[in-house]
Amino acid sequence: MDLIQSYLVFLLKMRRPLLLMVVGVIMILIYFISMGQENHFRVNMFKQHLEGNHTPFNNGILLPTPHVEICSGTSLRTFAPTNDSLVSETEWESLETDLQWQFPPVDILSSDNATNPTKCSFSVVNSHSNHTVGGFVDVILIARDAHNRTKTYGGDFFQAKLYNTELKASTFGAVTDNLNGTYTVRLALLWSGPAHVSIRLVHPSEAVQVLCQHREHDPDKVYFTGYFEEGGKQETAVCNAQRSSRLVGDGKQCCCEYREPVSGEYWFCRRPSSLPCHTLTYHSMGGYQAQLSQLDGTLLKSFTNIVLPGEHSVIHVNPGNVTRSKTKCHPGLNTSVPAGFYLQDHWTSLVCDSKSFPSAKLVSECLKDKHILMMGDSTLRQWFEYLDTSVPTLKRLNLFTSGQSGPLEMVDPQFNTRIIWRAHGIPIRTSKTPWADLHYIAREVEDLAGGPHSVVVFTLWAHFTTYPLATYAHRLAVIRMAVESLLRRSPNTLVVIKSANTGYKDVYGSDWLSWQIDVALRTMFRDLPVVLIDVWQMTSCHYSPDNIHPPPVVIKNEVDLFLSFVCPE
């Protein structure tokens, strides 16, 4: 090839255009032939590798590079709202960096090629060394497929923890993807005695790719129902947060558009046949309609949430001291890994000097003169319900509203406390509820005066797992703008964000989808003086069965940590 290039230069100098054209055509043909041979070689080598034939690669030709991106073939901004000025170019880049994921380098044709947890293994590094409370232990994990072949790419979604059943002790472990089929896990040693390593495969990388593609390309897999009423007439219509092909249908009846004036958020419904758009009166969950292939379904169901076999998985930890944080709980603190640990079912924070509130009197005194607005999903409603049942002086008011979406309210006249919970607005999967009761978070925050007696708590994740990440990022940006405005006019207002928790395991709400949403939430609010209650670690390492709604013992620890920020002294 170099000789031909030299000859072309010679012909150019000698001014031989005809010969120059002929040789140029020959050169192009040789180039494409050589590229075809190279690509054929790449494919053959990859097939040989999958078949267990590990012949050394020649001429520096390696396996195809795995895709490390938001979702295979897309970027975060692919589905961003047009002219979205609320998220800057720099922020989009930051989000894409934080959310990037490695995906399989080729299309998977069989579930046998997916990571199989029964074939994976892990081993504790220096398992027989003298381990002491306050130290760390590392674990090496090797991923394999159904044929016991070591994986050559990463992207599997593992969760790790260290636990002791007798002590009701546990802590979250950080998993690092080495992007080559191996993973490193680091676990903190936070109690003396036996400590068991547990690693489970939540989803193989092949299933993660399915989840990601369905999230980005099929936002209507969950749909909603709008109820239109006027003059004795009633009609229903399909509704959703985006004007998509499924919503539009044949286009003859689309669409009613609803724009919230404060937040600027849109909602769409198919136009009723006889009633006008302004007669939308109620909202409810519609149904589920994900269209999964047989292979997609197998990948999502076959190897989900299975604990891996491991060597030397029990570590004996000698007595020592845990360095507890002496920092008072206040806004703006970074979340460490681990963020804390359970011992005798009590969560000790390693982020700040958290308190325990074992009696109703202590809770009441902490909440004295506080007006608390909670907005979110049912996982935050659990906080409201816990306070309702555990503090006798709090009196629930009957507002004759939906128990699923609120608003709900309780007051404590003795301690001058008022607590409101309401759903975070649409999209919300709920029973039939008045449209007028579904307020956006940004709207509620904009209406607050704030101040030292005002506490705002919100969570936003469980009902957004089916939408493209850009849609979620835009909603966060709208809320962030409202929070920034609140903190400018009332900087002593306490703003608390409850993170996502674990418990989902399907295409409509997997832990991987929740994790991506949680990362986006943390990224969008990390520079603001707000509180993040990390319940992701608290729910993923607890011994209770997987459930999107954690048991009361976990909720109590979540609320105690929240109260530690309300009453840091």
Solvent accessible surface area in square Angstrom, and as a share of the most:
residue,aa,sasa,rsa
1,M,92,0.41
2,D,111,0.57
3,L,145,0.72
4,I,37,0.19
5,Q,82,0.36
6,S,69,0.45
7,Y,95,0.36
8,L,31,0.16
9,V,80,0.46
10,F,107,0.45
11,L,4,0.02
12,L,118,0.59
13,K,154,0.65
14,M,91,0.41
15,R,203,0.74
16,R,120,0.44
17,P,102,0.64
18,L,124,0.62
19,L,86,0.43
20,L,52,0.26
21,M,121,0.54
22,V,69,0.40
23,V,22,0.12
24,G,19,0.18
25,V,79,0.45
26,I,81,0.41
27,M,43,0.19
28,I,99,0.50
29,L,106,0.53
30,I,70,0.36
31,Y,109,0.41
32,F,131,0.54
33,I,108,0.55
34,S,48,0.31
35,M,69,0.31
36,G,41,0.39
37,Q,122,0.54
38,E,59,0.26
39,N,74,0.38
40,H,118,0.52
41,F,59,0.25
42,R,86,0.31
43,V,77,0.44
44,N,51,0.26
45,M,14,0.06
46,F,13,0.05
47,K,114,0.48
48,Q,56,0.25
49,H,28,0.13
50,L,52,0.26
51,E,131,0.59
52,G,36,0.35
53,N,75,0.38
54,H,116,0.52
55,T,61,0.36
56,P,105,0.66
57,F,66,0.27
58,N,83,0.43
59,N,141,0.73
60,G,66,0.63
61,I,22,0.11
62,L,116,0.58
63,L,36,0.18
64,P,41,0.26
65,T,116,0.67
66,P,27,0.17
67,H,82,0.37
68,V,62,0.36
69,E,47,0.21
70,I,4,0.02
71,C,0,0.00
72,S,24,0.16
73,G,73,0.70
74,T,19,0.11
75,S,46,0.30
76,L,1,0.01
77,R,79,0.29
78,T,77,0.45
79,F,60,0.25
80,A,26,0.20
81,P,50,0.32
82,T,124,0.72
83,N,149,0.76
84,D,21,0.11
85,S,105,0.67
86,L,54,0.27
87,V,5,0.03
88,S,55,0.35
89,E,103,0.46
90,T,100,0.58
91,E,46,0.21
92,W,14,0.05
93,E,89,0.40
94,S,28,0.18
95,L,1,0.01
96,E,32,0.14
97,T,88,0.51
98,D,50,0.26
99,L,1,0.00
100,Q,88,0.39
101,W,34,0.12
102,Q,9,0.04
103,F,0,0.00
104,P,3,0.02
105,P,17,0.11
106,V,48,0.28
107,D,115,0.60
108,I,28,0.14
109,L,157,0.78
110,S,44,0.28
111,S,23,0.15
112,D,57,0.29
113,N,29,0.15
114,A,0,0.00
115,T,0,0.00
116,N,16,0.08
117,P,1,0.00
118,T,87,0.51
119,K,79,0.33
120,C,2,0.01
121,S,35,0.23
122,F,7,0.03
123,S,41,0.27
124,V,10,0.06
125,V,62,0.35
126,N,106,0.54
127,S,17,0.11
128,H,159,0.71
129,S,55,0.35
130,N,138,0.71
131,H,19,0.08
132,T,61,0.36
133,V,12,0.07
134,G,44,0.42
135,G,28,0.27
136,F,100,0.42
137,V,4,0.02
138,D,39,0.20
139,V,0,0.00
140,I,66,0.34
141,L,0,0.00
142,I,54,0.27
143,A,0,0.00
144,R,48,0.17
145,D,4,0.02
146,A,27,0.21
147,H,107,0.48
148,N,89,0.45
149,R,44,0.16
150,T,67,0.39
151,K,12,0.05
152,T,43,0.25
153,Y,9,0.03
154,G,0,0.00
155,G,0,0.00
156,D,6,0.03
157,F,15,0.06
158,F,11,0.04
159,Q,12,0.05
160,A,5,0.04
161,K,40,0.17
162,L,1,0.00
163,Y,65,0.25
164,N,5,0.02
165,T,93,0.54
166,E,140,0.63
167,L,54,0.27
168,K,91,0.38
169,A,4,0.03
170,S,5,0.03
171,T,0,0.00
172,F,31,0.13
173,G,1,0.01
174,A,37,0.28
175,V,48,0.28
176,T,78,0.45
177,D,47,0.24
178,N,60,0.31
179,L,85,0.42
180,N,79,0.41
181,G,0,0.00
182,T,34,0.20
183,Y,1,0.00
184,T,40,0.23
185,V,0,0.00
186,R,122,0.45
187,L,0,0.00
188,A,5,0.04
189,L,2,0.01
190,L,14,0.07
191,W,10,0.03
192,S,50,0.32
193,G,24,0.24
194,P,57,0.36
195,A,1,0.01
196,H,52,0.23
197,V,9,0.05
198,S,16,0.10
199,I,0,0.00
200,R,38,0.14
201,L,0,0.00
202,V,0,0.00
203,H,0,0.00
204,P,0,0.00
205,S,0,0.00
206,E,4,0.02
207,A,0,0.00
208,V,0,0.00
209,Q,26,0.11
210,V,10,0.06
211,L,1,0.01
212,C,0,0.00
213,Q,64,0.28
214,H,27,0.12
215,R,5,0.02
216,E,2,0.01
217,H,108,0.48
218,D,21,0.11
219,P,15,0.09
220,D,5,0.02
221,K,1,0.00
222,V,1,0.00
223,Y,58,0.22
224,F,2,0.01
225,T,27,0.16
226,G,1,0.01
227,Y,45,0.17
228,F,0,0.00
229,E,52,0.23
230,E,79,0.36
231,G,83,0.80
232,G,81,0.78
233,K,116,0.49
234,Q,134,0.60
235,E,37,0.17
236,T,87,0.50
237,A,13,0.10
238,V,49,0.28
239,C,1,0.00
240,N,1,0.01
241,A,17,0.13
242,Q,46,0.21
243,R,121,0.44
244,S,22,0.14
245,S,97,0.63
246,R,67,0.25
247,L,1,0.00
248,V,40,0.23
249,G,43,0.42
250,D,114,0.59
251,G,36,0.34
252,K,175,0.74
253,Q,82,0.36
254,C,29,0.18
255,C,11,0.07
256,C,1,0.00
257,E,84,0.38
258,Y,38,0.15
259,R,139,0.51
260,E,18,0.08
261,P,108,0.68
262,V,72,0.42
263,S,11,0.07
264,G,17,0.17
265,E,15,0.07
266,Y,97,0.37
267,W,3,0.01
268,F,22,0.09
269,C,0,0.00
270,R,79,0.29
271,R,109,0.40
272,P,10,0.07
273,S,93,0.60
274,S,70,0.45
275,L,11,0.05
276,P,54,0.34
277,C,28,0.17
278,H,141,0.63
279,T,8,0.05
280,L,15,0.07
281,T,48,0.28
282,Y,64,0.24
283,H,1,0.01
284,S,7,0.04
285,M,41,0.18
286,G,29,0.28
287,G,14,0.13
288,Y,119,0.45
289,Q,61,0.27
290,A,25,0.19
291,Q,133,0.59
292,L,63,0.31
293,S,61,0.40
294,Q,163,0.73
295,L,52,0.26
296,D,28,0.15
297,G,14,0.14
298,T,48,0.28
299,L,5,0.02
300,L,9,0.05
301,K,165,0.70
302,S,49,0.32
303,F,29,0.12
304,T,27,0.16
305,N,48,0.25
306,I,60,0.31
307,V,90,0.52
308,L,8,0.04
309,P,68,0.43
310,G,34,0.32
311,E,108,0.48
312,H,98,0.44
313,S,33,0.21
314,V,61,0.35
315,I,0,0.00
316,H,128,0.57
317,V,7,0.04
318,N,63,0.33
319,P,109,0.69
320,G,39,0.38
321,N,135,0.69
322,V,39,0.22
323,T,128,0.74
324,R,110,0.40
325,S,23,0.15
326,K,188,0.80
327,T,59,0.34
328,K,108,0.46
329,C,1,0.01
330,H,82,0.37
331,P,47,0.29
332,G,45,0.43
333,L,48,0.24
334,N,134,0.69
335,T,43,0.25
336,S,47,0.30
337,V,82,0.47
338,P,13,0.08
339,A,6,0.04
340,G,0,0.00
341,F,13,0.05
342,Y,1,0.00
343,L,66,0.33
344,Q,108,0.48
345,D,24,0.12
346,H,79,0.35
347,W,11,0.04
348,T,13,0.07
349,S,2,0.02
350,L,37,0.18
351,V,32,0.19
352,C,0,0.00
353,D,44,0.23
354,S,16,0.10
355,K,70,0.30
356,S,55,0.35
357,F,18,0.07
358,P,101,0.63
359,S,50,0.32
360,A,32,0.25
361,K,138,0.58
362,L,75,0.37
363,V,6,0.03
364,S,5,0.03
365,E,79,0.35
366,C,11,0.06
367,L,2,0.01
368,K,101,0.43
369,D,42,0.22
370,K,37,0.15
371,H,84,0.38
372,I,3,0.02
373,L,15,0.08
374,M,0,0.00
375,M,1,0.00
376,G,0,0.00
377,D,2,0.01
378,S,26,0.17
379,T,2,0.01
380,L,0,0.00
381,R,41,0.15
382,Q,29,0.13
383,W,0,0.00
384,F,0,0.00
385,E,68,0.30
386,Y,42,0.16
387,L,1,0.00
388,D,33,0.17
389,T,115,0.67
390,S,40,0.26
391,V,1,0.00
392,P,95,0.60
393,T,42,0.24
394,L,9,0.04
395,K,114,0.48
396,R,109,0.40
397,L,73,0.36
398,N,107,0.55
399,L,69,0.34
400,F,177,0.74
401,T,43,0.25
402,S,19,0.13
403,G,49,0.47
404,Q,89,0.40
405,S,0,0.00
406,G,0,0.00
407,P,18,0.12
408,L,13,0.06
409,E,22,0.10
410,M,0,0.00
411,V,36,0.21
412,D,3,0.02
413,P,107,0.67
414,Q,134,0.59
415,F,31,0.13
416,N,83,0.43
417,T,5,0.03
418,R,102,0.37
419,I,0,0.00
420,I,29,0.15
421,W,1,0.00
422,R,23,0.09
423,A,1,0.01
424,H,1,0.00
425,G,0,0.00
426,I,4,0.02
427,P,1,0.01
428,I,6,0.03
429,R,43,0.16
430,T,8,0.05
431,S,61,0.39
432,K,103,0.44
433,T,0,0.00
434,P,50,0.31
435,W,59,0.21
436,A,78,0.60
437,D,31,0.16
438,L,14,0.07
439,H,33,0.15
440,Y,15,0.06
441,I,3,0.01
442,A,3,0.02
443,R,86,0.31
444,E,26,0.12
445,V,0,0.00
446,E,66,0.29
447,D,106,0.55
448,L,46,0.23
449,A,82,0.64
450,G,25,0.24
451,G,10,0.09
452,P,79,0.50
453,H,101,0.45
454,S,18,0.11
455,V,3,0.01
456,V,0,0.00
457,V,0,0.00
458,F,0,0.00
459,T,0,0.00
460,L,0,0.00
461,W,1,0.00
462,A,4,0.03
463,H,20,0.09
464,F,3,0.01
465,T,0,0.00
466,T,1,0.01
467,Y,3,0.01
468,P,1,0.00
469,L,2,0.01
470,A,0,0.00
471,T,29,0.17
472,Y,1,0.00
473,A,2,0.02
474,H,37,0.17
475,R,14,0.05
476,L,0,0.00
477,A,2,0.02
478,V,2,0.01
479,I,1,0.00
480,R,31,0.11
481,M,90,0.40
482,A,2,0.02
483,V,0,0.00
484,E,57,0.25
485,S,25,0.16
486,L,0,0.00
487,L,18,0.09
488,R,175,0.64
489,R,102,0.37
490,S,12,0.08
491,P,103,0.65
492,N,91,0.46
493,T,7,0.04
494,L,26,0.13
495,V,1,0.00
496,V,0,0.00
497,I,1,0.01
498,K,2,0.01
499,S,0,0.00
500,A,1,0.01
501,N,1,0.00
502,T,3,0.02
503,G,14,0.13
504,Y,47,0.18
505,K,44,0.19
506,D,69,0.36
507,V,9,0.05
508,Y,44,0.17
509,G,0,0.00
510,S,0,0.00
511,D,0,0.00
512,W,0,0.00
513,L,2,0.01
514,S,0,0.00
515,W,63,0.22
516,Q,0,0.00
517,I,3,0.01
518,D,4,0.02
519,V,25,0.14
520,A,1,0.01
521,L,2,0.01
522,R,60,0.22
523,T,17,0.10
524,M,7,0.03
525,F,7,0.03
526,R,137,0.50
527,D,132,0.68
528,L,29,0.15
529,P,78,0.49
530,V,11,0.06
531,V,3,0.02
532,L,42,0.21
533,I,1,0.01
534,D,9,0.05
535,V,0,0.00
536,W,14,0.05
537,Q,6,0.03
538,M,0,0.00
539,T,18,0.11
540,S,9,0.06
541,C,0,0.00
542,H,9,0.04
543,Y,120,0.46
544,S,25,0.16
545,P,117,0.73
546,D,55,0.28
547,N,82,0.42
548,I,27,0.14
549,H,73,0.33
550,P,10,0.06
551,P,41,0.26
552,P,106,0.67
553,V,47,0.27
554,V,1,0.01
555,I,6,0.03
556,K,65,0.28
557,N,8,0.04
558,E,1,0.00
559,V,0,0.00
560,D,8,0.04
561,L,16,0.08
562,F,0,0.00
563,L,0,0.00
564,S,0,0.00
565,F,17,0.07
566,V,15,0.09
567,C,29,0.18
568,P,41,0.26
569,E,152,0.68
